[in-house]
Amino acid sequence: VVKAEMLERVKKAAEIVDITNRLNYAPTEISGGQKQRTAIAGVMVDDVDLMVFDEPFTGLDDEKKNTLLKLLKGMHADAGIVIVTHITSEIEQIIEHFPDAKMLELNGKQAKTEYNSEKDSL
């Protein structure tokens, strides 16, 4: 990717996650939520087939969580998404935005898979 195209991708991703006013700040100068959104924007600039997010909602208020879920849903059309969380309320929010989500619940050494639709298995 040429530099001009990458800069354009960065600007677009920063606009989507609402951090354009923080592009020239050091990581120590931004909040936890802004760091989280910066990490997500970083994933957005690459052209990938699968995105994995580990606890992407940590440090975000409910409004930002819903905004992020809407964003991820829009990205889902272009790439598969794996979201890892252990917080029940976040799982419920994810299912609201991704009703056909496939869930894998780990309980010790046992794994249980639940499907919200009749789509292909994992």
Beta strands, then each sheet from edge to edge (+ up, - down):
strand 1: 50-54
strand 2: 80-84
strand 3: 102-107
strand 4: 110-115
sheet 1: 1+ 2+
sheet 2: 3+ 4-
end
